[in-house]
């Protein structure tokens, strides 16, 4: 009994000499003063406007690429999903119940874009990339924006009678969009790759955007 009392006293003295520091909190639990921000307390319209604004800011970073961690720090998949859906809708065949025009269907485009982004991301991870899986998918998806813009312009050009000059214009436009997409993605992902393996990481990215660019250029149905 005396040994137990002595041990308890020693533990108390150690606790007083070395107090436990830090703040133990439960994620999502409100503070005592009740001032913590929560999206559950705001209208849905406010949440939607804030998310759309965040997507718009990321689109701007892609159109004006520079060394920035904006897409990595606050990643989301809303932008890539929107771009992928628009790409699939604009590239699909002329009729929903036929594939006679030879154009890709929505599901095919969706699988190619999403599957390609996942494969490129896995390659980056295997090469020793320092960013997470979803951060890489976010960057690759957002950087499809220039190719989406090129596709919209090409669809408008296809409304006119096709000539060699218009084809050359479409080719140059898609090529510029391809280079822009590749450059923008590398502006965000280059620092995450080991120096001696950057070439191995760049090649799949170029191939990914090249395939999308080829689908845009080969699309001839207006």
FIKOLZA-1660 file (N, C-alpha, C; in steps of 0.1 Angstrom, whole numbers, plus 5000, padded with zeros to 4 digits):
% residues 222
   i   px   py   pz ch aa at
   1 5008 4988 5000  A  X  N
   1 5000 5000 5000  A  X CA
   1 5009 5012 5000  A  X  C
   2 5019 5012 5008  A  X  N
   2 5028 5024 5009  A  X CA
   2 5035 5026 4996  A  X  C
   3 5039 5014 4989  A  X  N
   3 5045 5016 4976  A  X CA
   3 5036 5022 4965  A  X  C
   4 5023 5019 4966  A  X  N
   4 5014 5025 4956  A  X CA
   4 5012 5040 4959  A  X  C
   5 5012 5044 4971  A  X  N
   5 5010 5058 4974  A  X CA
   5 5023 5066 4970  A  X  C
   6 5035 5060 4972  A  X  N
   6 5047 5066 4968  A  X CA
   6 5048 5067 4953  A  X  C
   7 5044 5057 4945  A  X  N
   7 5044 5057 4931  A  X CA
   7 5034 5068 4925  A  X  C
   8 5022 5069 4932  A  X  N
   8 5013 5079 4928  A  X CA
   8 5018 5093 4930  A  X  C
   9 5025 5095 4941  A  X  N
   9 5031 5108 4944  A  X CA
   9 5042 5112 4934  A  X  C
  10 5050 5102 4930  A  X  N
  10 5060 5105 4921  A  X CA
  10 5055 5109 4907  A  X  C
  11 5044 5102 4903  A  X  N
  11 5037 5105 4890  A  X CA
  11 5032 5119 4890  A  X  C
  12 5026 5123 4902  A  X  N
  12 5020 5136 4903  A  X CA
  12 5031 5147 4902  A  X  C
  13 5043 5144 4908  A  X  N
  13 5054 5154 4908  A  X CA
  13 5059 5155 4893  A  X  C
  14 5060 5144 4886  A  X  N
  14 5064 5145 4872  A  X CA
  14 5055 5152 4863  A  X  C
  15 5042 5151 4866  A  X  N
  15 5032 5158 4858  A  X CA
  15 5033 5173 4860  A  X  C
  16 5036 5177 4873  A  X  N
  16 5037 5191 4876  A  X CA
  16 5050 5197 4870  A  X  C
  17 5060 5189 4869  A  X  N
  17 5073 5194 4864  A  X CA
  17 5073 5194 4849  A  X  C
  18 5065 5185 4842  A  X  N
  18 5065 5184 4828  A  X CA
  18 5050 5184 4823  A  X  C
  19 5043 5195 4823  A  X  N
  19 5029 5195 4820  A  X CA
  19 5027 5192 4805  A  X  C
  20 5016 5185 4802  A  X  N
  20 5013 5182 4788  A  X CA
  20 5009 5194 4781  A  X  C
  21 5015 5197 4769  A  X  N
  21 5012 5209 4761  A  X CA
  21 5005 5205 4749  A  X  C
  22 4997 5214 4743  A  X  N
  22 4990 5211 4731  A  X CA
  22 4975 5213 4733  A  X  C
  23 4968 5213 4722  A  X  N
  23 4954 5215 4722  A  X CA
  23 4947 5203 4715  A  X  C
  24 4939 5195 4723  A  X  N
  24 4933 5184 4717  A  X CA
  24 4919 5188 4713  A  X  C
  25 4916 5188 4700  A  X  N
  25 4903 5192 4696  A  X CA
  25 4897 5181 4687  A  X  C
  26 4884 5181 4685  A  X  N
  26 4877 5172 4677  A  X CA
  26 4874 5179 4664  A  X  C
  27 4879 5173 4652  A  X  N
  27 4876 5180 4639  A  X CA
  27 4861 5182 4637  A  X  C
  28 4858 5195 4634  A  X  N
  28 4844 5198 4631  A  X CA
  28 4836 5202 4643  A  X  C
  29 4842 5201 4655  A  X  N
  29 4835 5205 4667  A  X CA
  29 4836 5220 4669  A  X  C
  30 4825 5227 4673  A  X  N
  30 4825 5241 4674  A  X CA
  30 4834 5245 4686  A  X  C
  31 4839 5257 4686  A  X  N
  31 4847 5263 4697  A  X CA
  31 4837 5267 4708  A  X  C
  32 4843 5269 4720  A  X  N
  32 4835 5273 4731  A  X CA
  32 4828 5286 4729  A  X  C
  33 4834 5296 4721  A  X  N
  33 4828 5308 4719  A  X CA
  33 4818 5308 4707  A  X  C
  34 4817 5297 4700  A  X  N
  34 4807 5295 4690  A  X CA
  34 4809 5303 4677  A  X  C
  35 4822 5308 4675  A  X  N
  35 4825 5316 4664  A  X CA
  35 4831 5309 4652  A  X  C
  36 4833 5296 4653  A  X  N
  36 4839 5288 4642  A  X CA
  36 4830 5288 4630  A  X  C
  37 4836 5290 4618  A  X  N
  37 4828 5290 4606  A  X CA
  37 4824 5276 4602  A  X  C
  38 4812 5274 4597  A  X  N
  38 4807 5261 4592  A  X CA
  38 4799 5263 4580  A  X  C
  39 4801 5256 4570  A  X  N
  39 4793 5257 4557  A  X CA
  39 4779 5251 4559  A  X  C
  40 4777 5244 4570  A  X  N
  40 4763 5239 4573  A  X CA
  40 4754 5250 4577  A  X  C
  41 4759 5262 4581  A  X  N
  41 4751 5273 4586  A  X CA
  41 4748 5283 4576  A  X  C
  42 4753 5281 4563  A  X  N
  42 4751 5291 4553  A  X CA
  42 4742 5286 4542  A  X  C
  43 4735 5295 4535  A  X  N
  43 4726 5291 4524  A  X CA
  43 4734 5283 4513  A  X  C
  44 4726 5275 4506  A  X  N
  44 4732 5267 4495  A  X CA
  44 4738 5276 4484  A  X  C
  45 4730 5287 4482  A  X  N
  45 4734 5296 4471  A  X CA
  45 4748 5302 4474  A  X  C
  46 4751 5305 4486  A  X  N
  46 4764 5311 4490  A  X CA
  46 4775 5300 4488  A  X  C
  47 4772 5288 4492  A  X  N
  47 4782 5277 4490  A  X CA
  47 4785 5275 4475  A  X  C
  48 4774 5275 4467  A  X  N
  48 4776 5273 4452  A  X CA
  48 4784 5284 4446  A  X  C
  49 4781 5297 4450  A  X  N
  49 4788 5308 4445  A  X CA
  49 4803 5308 4449  A  X  C
  50 4806 5304 4461  A  X  N
  50 4820 5303 4466  A  X CA
  50 4827 5292 4458  A  X  C
  51 4821 5281 4456  A  X  N
  51 4828 5270 4448  A  X CA
  51 4830 5274 4434  A  X  C
  52 4820 5280 4428  A  X  N
  52 4822 5285 4414  A  X CA
  52 4833 5295 4413  A  X  C
  53 4834 5304 4422  A  X  N
  53 4844 5314 4422  A  X CA
  53 4858 5307 4423  A  X  C
  54 4859 5297 4432  A  X  N
  54 4872 5290 4433  A  X CA
  54 4875 5283 4420  A  X  C
  55 4865 5277 4413  A  X  N
  55 4868 5271 4400  A  X CA
  55 4872 5281 4390  A  X  C
  56 4866 5293 4390  A  X  N
  56 4870 5303 4381  A  X CA
  56 4884 5308 4383  A  X  C
  57 4888 5309 4396  A  X  N
  57 4902 5313 4399  A  X CA
  57 4912 5303 4394  A  X  C
  58 4909 5290 4395  A  X  N
  58 4918 5280 4390  A  X CA
  58 4918 5280 4375  A  X  C
  59 4907 5283 4368  A  X  N
  59 4907 5284 4354  A  X CA
  59 4917 5296 4349  A  X  C
  60 4916 5306 4357  A  X  N
  60 4925 5318 4354  A  X CA
  60 4940 5314 4355  A  X  C
  61 4943 5306 4366  A  X  N
  61 4957 5301 4367  A  X CA
  61 4961 5293 4356  A  X  C
  62 4952 5285 4350  A  X  N
  62 4956 5277 4338  A  X CA
  62 4958 5285 4326  A  X  C
  63 4949 5295 4324  A  X  N
  63 4951 5304 4312  A  X CA
  63 4963 5313 4314  A  X  C
  64 4967 5316 4326  A  X  N
  64 4979 5324 4328  A  X CA
  64 4988 5316 4337  A  X  C
  65 4995 5306 4331  A  X  N
  65 5003 5297 4340  A  X CA
  65 5015 5303 4345  A  X  C
  66 5018 5301 4357  A  X  N
  66 5031 5305 4363  A  X CA
  66 5033 5296 4375  A  X  C
  67 5045 5297 4381  A  X  N
  67 5049 5289 4392  A  X CA
  67 5039 5293 4404  A  X  C
  68 5030 5284 4406  A  X  N
  68 5020 5287 4417  A  X CA
  68 5015 5274 4422  A  X  C
  69 5011 5274 4435  A  X  N
  69 5006 5262 4442  A  X CA
  69 4991 5263 4444  A  X  C
  70 4985 5272 4437  A  X  N
  70 4970 5274 4439  A  X CA
  70 4962 5261 4437  A  X  C
  71 4966 5254 4425  A  X  N
  71 4958 5242 4422  A  X CA
  71 4962 5231 4431  A  X  C
  72 4974 5231 4438  A  X  N
  72 4978 5221 4446  A  X CA
  72 4973 5223 4461  A  X  C
  73 4973 5235 4465  A  X  N
  73 4969 5238 4479  A  X CA
  73 4954 5236 4481  A  X  C
  74 4946 5240 4472  A  X  N
  74 4931 5240 4473  A  X CA
  74 4926 5232 4461  A  X  C
  75 4929 5219 4460  A  X  N
  75 4925 5211 4449  A  X CA
  75 4910 5207 4450  A  X  C
  76 4904 5206 4439  A  X  N
  76 4891 5200 4438  A  X CA
  76 4889 5193 4425  A  X  C
  77 4878 5186 4423  A  X  N
  77 4876 5179 4411  A  X CA
  77 4864 5184 4403  A  X  C
  78 4858 5195 4408  A  X  N
  78 4846 5201 4401  A  X CA
  78 4850 5206 4387  A  X  C
  79 4861 5213 4386  A  X  N
  79 4866 5219 4373  A  X CA
  79 4869 5208 4363  A  X  C
  80 4877 5198 4367  A  X  N
  80 4880 5187 4358  A  X CA
  80 4867 5179 4353  A  X  C
  81 4857 5178 4362  A  X  N
  81 4845 5171 4359  A  X CA
  81 4837 5179 4349  A  X  C
  82 4836 5192 4351  A  X  N
  82 4829 5201 4341  A  X CA
  82 4836 5200 4327  A  X  C
  83 4849 5201 4327  A  X  N
  83 4856 5201 4314  A  X CA
  83 4855 5188 4307  A  X  C
  84 4855 5177 4315  A  X  N
  84 4854 5164 4309  A  X CA
  84 4840 5162 4303  A  X  C
  85 4830 5166 4310  A  X  N
  85 4816 5164 4305  A  X CA
  85 4814 5173 4293  A  X  C
  86 4819 5185 4293  A  X  N
  86 4818 5194 4281  A  X CA
  86 4825 5188 4269  A  X  C
  87 4837 5183 4272  A  X  N
  87 4845 5177 4261  A  X CA
  87 4838 5165 4255  A  X  C
  88 4832 5156 4264  A  X  N
  88 4825 5144 4259  A  X CA
  88 4812 5148 4251  A  X  C
  89 4805 5158 4256  A  X  N
  89 4793 5162 4249  A  X CA
  89 4795 5168 4235  A  X  C
  90 4806 5176 4234  A  X  N
  90 4809 5182 4221  A  X CA
  90 4816 5173 4211  A  X  C
  91 4822 5162 4216  A  X  N
  91 4829 5153 4207  A  X CA
  91 4821 5141 4204  A  X  C
  92 4810 5139 4210  A  X  N
  92 4802 5127 4208  A  X CA
  92 4795 5127 4194  A  X  C
  93 4791 5116 4189  A  X  N
  93 4785 5115 4176  A  X CA
  93 4773 5124 4174  A  X  C
  94 4769 5125 4161  A  X  N
  94 4758 5134 4158  A  X CA
  94 4745 5129 4163  A  X  C
  95 4743 5116 4165  A  X  N
  95 4730 5110 4170  A  X CA
  95 4733 5101 4181  A  X  C
  96 4724 5101 4191  A  X  N
  96 4726 5093 4203  A  X CA
  96 4725 5078 4200  A  X  C
  97 4717 5074 4190  A  X  N
  97 4714 5060 4187  A  X CA
  97 4722 5055 4175  A  X  C
  98 4732 5062 4171  A  X  N
  98 4740 5056 4160  A  X CA
  98 4755 5061 4161  A  X  C
  99 4764 5053 4156  A  X  N
  99 4778 5056 4155  A  X CA
  99 4783 5056 4141  A  X  C
 100 4774 5058 4131  A  X  N
 100 4778 5058 4117  A  X CA
 100 4787 5069 4113  A  X  C
 101 4787 5080 4121  A  X  N
 101 4796 5091 4117  A  X CA
 101 4810 5089 4122  A  X  C
 102 4813 5078 4129  A  X  N
 102 4826 5075 4133  A  X CA
 102 4832 5083 4145  A  X  C
 103 4824 5092 4150  A  X  N
 103 4829 5100 4161  A  X CA
 103 4828 5093 4174  A  X  C
 104 4836 5097 4184  A  X  N
 104 4836 5090 4197  A  X CA
 104 4823 5093 4204  A  X  C
 105 4818 5084 4212  A  X  N
 105 4807 5086 4221  A  X CA
 105 4811 5092 4234  A  X  C
 106 4801 5097 4241  A  X  N
 106 4804 5104 4254  A  X CA
 106 4811 5095 4264  A  X  C
 107 4807 5083 4265  A  X  N
 107 4814 5074 4275  A  X CA
 107 4828 5071 4271  A  X  C
 108 4831 5070 4258  A  X  N
 108 4845 5068 4253  A  X CA
 108 4854 5080 4256  A  X  C
 109 4849 5092 4254  A  X  N
 109 4857 5104 4257  A  X CA
 109 4859 5105 4272  A  X  C
 110 4848 5102 4280  A  X  N
 110 4849 5103 4294  A  X CA
 110 4860 5093 4300  A  X  C
 111 4859 5081 4295  A  X  N
 111 4869 5071 4299  A  X CA
 111 4883 5074 4295  A  X  C
 112 4885 5079 4283  A  X  N
 112 4898 5083 4278  A  X CA
 112 4904 5094 4287  A  X  C
 113 4896 5104 4290  A  X  N
 113 4901 5116 4297  A  X CA
 113 4904 5112 4312  A  X  C
 114 4894 5106 4318  A  X  N
 114 4896 5103 4332  A  X CA
 114 4906 5091 4334  A  X  C
 115 4905 5081 4326  A  X  N
 115 4915 5070 4327  A  X CA
 115 4929 5075 4324  A  X  C
 116 4931 5084 4314  A  X  N
 116 4944 5089 4310  A  X CA
 116 4950 5097 4322  A  X  C
 117 4941 5105 4328  A  X  N
 117 4946 5113 4339  A  X CA
 117 4951 5104 4351  A  X  C
 118 4943 5094 4353  A  X  N
 118 4947 5085 4364  A  X CA
 118 4960 5077 4361  A  X  C
 119 4962 5073 4349  A  X  N
 119 4974 5066 4345  A  X CA
 119 4986 5075 4346  A  X  C
 120 4985 5088 4341  A  X  N
 120 4996 5097 4342  A  X CA
 120 4999 5100 4357  A  X  C
 121 4989 5101 4365  A  X  N
 121 4991 5104 4379  A  X CA
 121 4998 5092 4386  A  X  C
 122 4994 5080 4383  A  X  N
 122 5001 5068 4389  A  X CA
 122 5015 5068 4384  A  X  C
 123 5018 5071 4372  A  X  N
 123 5032 5072 4367  A  X CA
 123 5040 5082 4375  A  X  C
 124 5034 5093 4377  A  X  N
 124 5041 5104 4385  A  X CA
 124 5044 5099 4399  A  X  C
 125 5034 5092 4405  A  X  N
 125 5036 5086 4419  A  X CA
 125 5047 5076 4419  A  X  C
 126 5048 5067 4409  A  X  N
 126 5058 5057 4408  A  X CA
 126 5072 5063 4406  A  X  C
 127 5073 5075 4400  A  X  N
 127 5085 5081 4397  A  X CA
 127 5090 5089 4409  A  X  C
 128 5082 5089 4420  A  X  N
 128 5087 5096 4432  A  X CA
 128 5081 5110 4434  A  X  C
 129 5069 5113 4427  A  X  N
 129 5063 5126 4429  A  X CA
 129 5059 5129 4443  A  X  C
 130 5060 5141 4447  A  X  N
 130 5058 5145 4461  A  X CA
 130 5044 5151 4463  A  X  C
 131 5035 5150 4453  A  X  N
 131 5021 5155 4456  A  X CA
 131 5012 5143 4456  A  X  C
 132 5000 5146 4461  A  X  N
 132 4990 5135 4463  A  X CA
 132 4984 5131 4450  A  X  C
 133 4977 5120 4450  A  X  N
 133 4970 5115 4438  A  X CA
 133 4960 5125 4433  A  X  C
 134 4951 5130 4442  A  X  N
 134 4940 5139 4438  A  X CA
 134 4946 5152 4434  A  X  C
 135 4957 5157 4439  A  X  N
 135 4963 5169 4435  A  X CA
 135 4967 5168 4420  A  X  C
 136 4973 5157 4417  A  X  N
 136 4978 5155 4403  A  X CA
 136 4966 5154 4394  A  X  C
 137 4956 5147 4397  A  X  N
 137 4944 5146 4389  A  X CA
 137 4937 5159 4387  A  X  C
 138 4937 5167 4397  A  X  N
 138 4931 5181 4397  A  X CA
 138 4939 5189 4387  A  X  C
 139 4952 5189 4387  A  X  N
 139 4960 5198 4378  A  X CA
 139 4958 5193 4364  A  X  C
 140 4959 5180 4361  A  X  N
 140 4957 5175 4348  A  X CA
 140 4944 5178 4342  A  X  C
 141 4933 5177 4351  A  X  N
 141 4920 5179 4346  A  X CA
 141 4918 5194 4343  A  X  C
 142 4922 5203 4351  A  X  N
 142 4920 5217 4349  A  X CA
 142 4928 5222 4336  A  X  C
 143 4940 5216 4334  A  X  N
 143 4948 5220 4323  A  X CA
 143 4942 5215 4309  A  X  C
 144 4931 5208 4309  A  X  N
 144 4924 5205 4297  A  X CA
 144 4917 5217 4291  A  X  C
 145 4916 5228 4299  A  X  N
 145 4908 5239 4295  A  X CA
 145 4912 5245 4281  A  X  C
 146 4925 5247 4278  A  X  N
 146 4928 5252 4265  A  X CA
 146 4923 5244 4254  A  X  C
 147 4923 5231 4255  A  X  N
 147 4918 5222 4245  A  X CA
 147 4903 5223 4244  A  X  C
 148 4896 5225 4255  A  X  N
 148 4882 5227 4255  A  X CA
 148 4879 5240 4247  A  X  C
 149 4886 5251 4249  A  X  N
 149 4884 5263 4242  A  X CA
 149 4887 5261 4227  A  X  C
 150 4898 5254 4224  A  X  N
 150 4901 5251 4210  A  X CA
 150 4889 5243 4203  A  X  C
 151 4883 5234 4210  A  X  N
 151 4872 5226 4205  A  X CA
 151 4860 5235 4202  A  X  C
 152 4857 5244 4211  A  X  N
 152 4846 5253 4209  A  X CA
 152 4848 5261 4196  A  X  C
 153 4860 5267 4195  A  X  N
 153 4863 5275 4183  A  X CA
 153 4863 5266 4170  A  X  C
 154 4868 5254 4171  A  X  N
 154 4867 5245 4159  A  X CA
 154 4853 5241 4155  A  X  C
 155 4844 5240 4165  A  X  N
 155 4830 5237 4162  A  X CA
 155 4824 5249 4155  A  X  C
 156 4828 5261 4158  A  X  N
 156 4823 5273 4151  A  X CA
 156 4828 5273 4137  A  X  C
 157 4841 5270 4136  A  X  N
 157 4847 5270 4122  A  X CA
 157 4841 5260 4113  A  X  C
 158 4837 5248 4119  A  X  N
 158 4831 5238 4111  A  X CA
 158 4817 5241 4105  A  X  C
 159 4812 5252 4110  A  X  N
 159 4799 5257 4105  A  X CA
 159 4800 5262 4091  A  X  C
 160 4812 5267 4088  A  X  N
 160 4815 5272 4074  A  X CA
 160 4819 5261 4065  A  X  C
 161 4819 5265 4052  A  X  N
 161 4824 5255 4042  A  X CA
 161 4839 5253 4044  A  X  C
 162 4843 5240 4045  A  X  N
 162 4857 5237 4048  A  X CA
 162 4866 5238 4036  A  X  C
 163 4877 5245 4039  A  X  N
 163 4888 5247 4029  A  X CA
 163 4901 5243 4036  A  X  C
 164 4911 5243 4028  A  X  N
 164 4925 5240 4033  A  X CA
 164 4929 5250 4043  A  X  C
 165 4926 5263 4040  A  X  N
 165 4930 5274 4050  A  X CA
 165 4923 5272 4063  A  X  C
 166 4910 5268 4063  A  X  N
 166 4903 5266 4076  A  X CA
 166 4909 5254 4083  A  X  C
 167 4913 5243 4076  A  X  N
 167 4919 5232 4082  A  X CA
 167 4933 5236 4089  A  X  C
 168 4941 5243 4082  A  X  N
 168 4953 5248 4087  A  X CA
 168 4951 5256 4100  A  X  C
 169 4941 5265 4099  A  X  N
 169 4937 5273 4111  A  X CA
 169 4934 5264 4123  A  X  C
 170 4926 5254 4120  A  X  N
 170 4922 5244 4131  A  X CA
 170 4934 5237 4136  A  X  C
 171 4943 5233 4127  A  X  N
 171 4955 5226 4131  A  X CA
 171 4964 5234 4140  A  X  C
 172 4966 5247 4136  A  X  N
 172 4975 5256 4144  A  X CA
 172 4968 5259 4158  A  X  C
 173 4955 5260 4158  A  X  N
 173 4948 5263 4170  A  X CA
 173 4949 5252 4180  A  X  C
 174 4947 5239 4175  A  X  N
 174 4948 5228 4184  A  X CA
 174 4962 5226 4189  A  X  C
 175 4972 5228 4180  A  X  N
 175 4986 5227 4184  A  X CA
 175 4989 5237 4195  A  X  C
 176 4985 5249 4194  A  X  N
 176 4988 5259 4204  A  X CA
 176 4981 5255 4217  A  X  C
 177 4968 5250 4216  A  X  N
 177 4961 5245 4228  A  X CA
 177 4969 5234 4235  A  X  C
 178 4974 5224 4227  A  X  N
 178 4981 5213 4232  A  X CA
 178 4994 5218 4239  A  X  C
 179 5001 5227 4233  A  X  N
 179 5014 5232 4240  A  X CA
 179 5010 5240 4252  A  X  C
 180 4999 5247 4252  A  X  N
 180 4995 5255 4264  A  X CA
 180 4991 5246 4275  A  X  C
 181 4983 5235 4272  A  X  N
 181 4979 5226 4283  A  X CA
 181 4991 5219 4289  A  X  C
 182 5001 5215 4280  A  X  N
 182 5013 5208 4285  A  X CA
 182 5021 5217 4294  A  X  C
 183 5023 5230 4289  A  X  N
 183 5031 5239 4296  A  X CA
 183 5025 5243 4310  A  X  C
 184 5011 5245 4310  A  X  N
 184 5004 5249 4322  A  X CA
 184 5005 5237 4332  A  X  C
 185 5004 5225 4328  A  X  N
 185 5005 5214 4338  A  X CA
 185 5019 5213 4343  A  X  C
 186 5029 5215 4335  A  X  N
 186 5042 5214 4340  A  X CA
 186 5046 5225 4349  A  X  C
 187 5039 5237 4347  A  X  N
 187 5042 5248 4356  A  X CA
 187 5038 5245 4371  A  X  C
 188 5028 5236 4372  A  X  N
 188 5023 5232 4385  A  X CA
 188 5030 5219 4390  A  X  C
 189 5033 5210 4381  A  X  N
 189 5038 5197 4385  A  X CA
 189 5053 5195 4385  A  X  C
 190 5060 5204 4378  A  X  N
 190 5074 5202 4376  A  X CA
 190 5082 5201 4389  A  X  C
 191 5079 5210 4399  A  X  N
 191 5086 5210 4411  A  X CA
 191 5083 5197 4420  A  X  C
 192 5073 5190 4417  A  X  N
 192 5070 5178 4425  A  X CA
 192 5077 5165 4420  A  X  C
 193 5084 5166 4409  A  X  N
 193 5091 5155 4403  A  X CA
 193 5106 5156 4406  A  X  C
 194 5113 5144 4408  A  X  N
 194 5127 5144 4410  A  X CA
 194 5134 5150 4398  A  X  C
 195 5145 5156 4400  A  X  N
 195 5152 5163 4389  A  X CA
 195 5156 5153 4378  A  X  C
 196 5161 5142 4382  A  X  N
 196 5166 5132 4372  A  X CA
 196 5155 5124 4366  A  X  C
 197 5143 5126 4369  A  X  N
 197 5132 5118 4363  A  X CA
 197 5121 5127 4357  A  X  C
 198 5124 5140 4355  A  X  N
 198 5114 5149 4350  A  X CA
 198 5110 5145 4336  A  X  C
 199 5120 5141 4328  A  X  N
 199 5117 5137 4314  A  X CA
 199 5107 5125 4313  A  X  C
 200 5108 5116 4322  A  X  N
 200 5099 5104 4323  A  X CA
 200 5085 5108 4327  A  X  C
 201 5084 5119 4335  A  X  N
 201 5071 5124 4339  A  X CA
 201 5065 5133 4328  A  X  C
 202 5073 5140 4321  A  X  N
 202 5067 5149 4310  A  X CA
 202 5062 5141 4299  A  X  C
 203 5068 5131 4295  A  X  N
 203 5064 5123 4283  A  X CA
 203 5049 5118 4284  A  X  C
 204 5045 5112 4295  A  X  N
 204 5031 5107 4295  A  X CA
 204 5021 5119 4295  A  X  C
 205 5025 5130 4301  A  X  N
 205 5017 5142 4301  A  X CA
 205 5015 5147 4287  A  X  C
 206 5026 5148 4279  A  X  N
 206 5025 5152 4265  A  X CA
 206 5016 5143 4258  A  X  C
 207 5018 5130 4260  A  X  N
 207 5010 5120 4253  A  X CA
 207 4995 5121 4256  A  X  C
 208 4992 5124 4269  A  X  N
 208 4978 5125 4274  A  X CA
 208 4971 5137 4266  A  X  C
 209 4977 5148 4266  A  X  N
 209 4971 5160 4259  A  X CA
 209 4972 5158 4244  A  X  C
 210 4982 5151 4239  A  X  N
 210 4982 5149 4224  A  X CA
 210 4970 5141 4220  A  X  C
 211 4966 5130 4227  A  X  N
 211 4955 5122 4224  A  X CA
 211 4942 5131 4224  A  X  C
 212 4941 5139 4234  A  X  N
 212 4929 5147 4235  A  X CA
 212 4929 5157 4223  A  X  C
 213 4941 5163 4220  A  X  N
 213 4942 5172 4209  A  X CA
 213 4938 5166 4196  A  X  C
 214 4943 5153 4194  A  X  N
 214 4940 5146 4182  A  X CA
 214 4925 5143 4180  A  X  C
 215 4918 5140 4191  A  X  N
 215 4903 5139 4191  A  X CA
 215 4896 5152 4187  A  X  C
 216 4902 5163 4192  A  X  N
 216 4896 5176 4189  A  X CA
 216 4898 5179 4174  A  X  C
 217 4910 5177 4169  A  X  N
 217 4913 5180 4155  A  X CA
 217 4906 5171 4145  A  X  C
 218 4905 5158 4149  A  X  N
 218 4898 5149 4140  A  X CA
 218 4883 5149 4140  A  X  C
 219 4878 5157 4149  A  X  N
 219 4863 5159 4150  A  X CA
 219 4859 5168 4138  A  X  C
 220 4851 5162 4129  A  X  N
 220 4847 5170 4117  A  X CA
 220 4832 5172 4116  A  X  C
 221 4824 5167 4126  A  X  N
 221 4810 5169 4125  A  X CA
 221 4806 5182 4131  A  X  C
 222 4799 5190 4125  A  X  N
 222 4795 5203 4130  A  X CA
 222 4781 5203 4135  A  X  C
% end
